[in-house]
Amino acid sequence: MDRSEAENTLYEVALDSQLQEGYQGVRLILREVLRKSPLPIRDISRRTGIPVPAVSAARRELEKRKLLTRIGGATLSDAGLDLLNSIGICDQNIPSFHSPYAIPDLIQEQIIEFDVLKEKRPDPDHSLDQSHAISTTCFRRIMYCHENDAIEGRDIAILGDDDLTSLAIMIFSSRYGLKIKSLNVFDIDLRILDFVESISRKLGFEVNLYQIDLKEKLQESYKNSYDVIISDPPYTVAGLTRFAGVGAEMIKENVGGIAFLSYPNLRPVDNALFFRNIVNFGFSPKELIPGFNEYVGAQIHAGKSNMGRFFVSCLDINSSDLPSEGIYTSQRDL
Amino acid sequence: MDRSEAENTLYEVALDSQLQEGYQGVRLILREVLRKSPLPIRDISRRTGIPVPAVSAARRELEKRKLLTRIGGATLSDAGLDLLNSIGICDQNIPSFHSPYAIPDLIQEQIIEFDVLKEKRPDPDHSLDQSHAISTTCFRRIMYCHENDAIEGRDIAILGDDDLTSLAIMIFSSRYGLKIKSLNVFDIDLRILDFVESISRKLGFEVNLYQIDLKEKLQESYKNSYDVIISDPPYTVAGLTRFAGVGAEMIKENVGGIAFLSYPNLRPVDNALFFRNIVNFGFSPKELIPGFNEYVGAQIHAGKSNMGRFFVSCLDINSSDLPSEGIYTSQRDL
């Protein structure tokens, strides 16, 4: 197969499978299969950052063209290998090069405590895009927040706490004697607020709990009040944008603050749109870490999402300008 | 000292030292000194991401107020400790939590080869904001590019090659037998092009060399031609924006591409502005890694800069809309 034929094939596969990641996405899928096969679809999604349904559609087109076969996961056929070679992709030897942000062992006992305390937590409400981060992820987040000066002496606001980030903060800061100025949990789901309240009583930790629908206009008393925003919003551009915008309103105006936003691998256009939106709210990106968060379930995103850290300096923001429709995945036109 | 007095002090120090990072910046400086002291000013800059002259101005104000002393580096006075405690900052025990992207040992011999070959390279021309990345950084970049599917079979454009990224690519891809589609070096500085040419002859590696002033309108023949853009532009918002915009024009329109941009710790407003500009060119941020690059010298930025990886899907871009004045630091109004 010559190069232009190979490139055209990748291009056609992208078109026929309506893969938004396009030529580059198809190339990436085949490359990951070359580097490790057989590769289950969920692993392809994790390694490429392309959502599972999209990988699945592309795989179907690649199988139709006999470039991939399915033997305990995706495997390249001889034709597939030939295609990759003709666009220059051969490497199977160079070690992979990642950013693990590994949790130190000394945190393990805190994770065990967390697991015991969270045992009776409410089940995820998928209509609100809830899905639980694994325990390690909760502590990875807190260590990351602390590393970035976002725990000690801070007024912390958690927007949506189905992951029980507040509980991880309580355990972590108790263990190390960190003094938080105030810990504030905002959620629409009373079950979560009740659960956090019961745990905080057990631990003797003060938490402020607020039932709030983040789709509504933000109450004045919550504005201009917090140093740190932690959120893992619904995974639509509208949802991400909305939560970020509300977070920006909550940040203390005169000093600015820090936002930690978990967000999924969006389609390229959506990713650009999401960043365009939040930059316009005064979110200044400081670090973006692919695959930082891991979830129980969360099939579409192969159980992974990204972490973004932002410095937030307040510009003029008014939540009535923000979208309040189409926030949750289930409301989205698919 | 009570909390509000402490907070006011931080606020005043920020005002009096004209620190753009504000209250948060002063807090961060003191926190880093608490975590490790005595701390030389260059290390404070590296750990906080605030440029050296700005740290220096803030330190002067903190010394005036007897919060810091200088004993082989910045050290907290008792008053400084008291201030930090009153805003809740005490931790000196929790291990730091970083993303090292460590170079594997097996790359060492390539770095040695690189060091030998680059011995006679031209000195940095500071009027063009040249400053040399250390050898490890060059290989960290290449491993990172390869991890992200940006070497094999790619049309690669390097915009400004004073770091000799092209040489690192030649060594790395020869060592592993990677086939690059084409390696293209764009630079305004003939000395660099001549040097790269002499090395490429020595190694028997094909490189296309183009003398180009990136402040001028981009020639049609360079547009819509490359898969990968690698650049470490001049560290002004105008310079970063300009190079990114030209890079976006160079990316193949129908398939999109990948851009690797090294950029400094900008002041918060400038950082927001930089991201706003490049997002509008179709740069979709995928990963941002603080402190990825290290330089010989480069005092203002304490010898460090960040790495950004972007998916670039082409929107309508016309370089005549881009700023072409104030690109280099030396032209900037300070």
Interface residues (C-beta under 8 A of the other chain):
Chain A: Y11 G22 Y23 Q24 R27 L28 R31 G49 I87 G88 I89 C90 D91 N93 I94 P95 S96 F97 H98 S99 P100 Y101 P104 L106 M143 Y144 H146 E147 D149 E152 G153 R154 Y176 G177 L178 K179 I180 K181 N254 V255 G256 G257 I258 P268 V269 N271 A272 F275 R276 V279 N280 G282 F283 S284 P285 K286 E287 L288 I289 P290 F311 S313
Chain B: Y11 G22 Y23 Q24 R27 L28 R31 G49 I87 G88 I89 C90 D91 N93 I94 P95 S96 F97 H98 S99 P100 Y101 P104 L106 M143 Y144 H146 E147 D149 E152 G153 R154 Y176 G177 L178 K179 I180 K181 N254 V255 G256 G257 I258 P268 V269 N271 A272 F275 R276 V279 N280 G282 F283 S284 P285 K286 E287 L288 I289 P290 F311 S313
